[in-house]
Amino acid sequence: MLTLIETKFFIQVSSNLLFNLINMATADFAWDLIAEARFSEDAKNIRTRNHLKQVV
């Protein structure tokens, strides 16, 4: 049986681990969104450039 102090420590460690996992997942998701936005912007620039070449 765990004592009150051990239980409190276990809960604190568990919540810290969970918080860190959520932060890492959120940061990873944010980087994915940034990469997707950059890729989309690059693709749009290439399409515009190709269209201008066809017009001229």
C-alpha positions in Angstrom: 0.0 0.0 0.0 1.3 3.4 -0.9 1.6 6.1 1.7 0.0 9.5 1.2 3.3 11.1 0.3 4.1 8.4 -2.2 0.7 8.6 -3.8 1.0 12.4 -4.1 4.4 12.1 -5.6 3.2 9.4 -8.1 0.2 11.7 -9.1 2.6 14.7 -9.6 5.0 12.7 -11.7 2.2 11.2 -13.8 0.6 14.6 -14.4 4.0 16.1 -15.4 4.6 13.3 -17.9 1.1 13.7 -19.3 1.5 17.4 -19.6 4.9 17.0 -21.4 3.4 14.5 -23.8 0.5 16.9 -24.6 3.0 19.7 -25.1 5.2 17.6 -27.4 2.2 16.5 -29.5 0.9 20.1 -29.7 4.4 21.4 -30.8 4.7 18.6 -33.4 1.2 19.4 -34.7 2.1 23.1 -34.9 5.3 22.3 -36.9 3.3 20.1 -39.3 0.9 23.0 -39.8 3.7 25.4 -40.5 5.4 23.0 -42.9 2.0 22.5 -44.7 1.5 26.3 -45.0 5.0 26.8 -46.4 4.5 24.0 -48.9 1.1 25.4 -50.0 2.6 28.9 -50.4 5.5 27.5 -52.4 3.1 25.5 -54.6 1.0 28.7 -55.2 4.1 30.7 -56.1 5.2 28.0 -58.6 1.7 27.9 -60.2 1.7 31.7 -60.5 5.1 31.7 -62.0 4.2 29.1 -64.5 1.0 30.9 -65.4 2.9 34.2 -66.0 5.3 32.3 -68.3 2.4 31.0 -70.3 0.8 34.5 -70.6 4.1 36.2 -71.7 
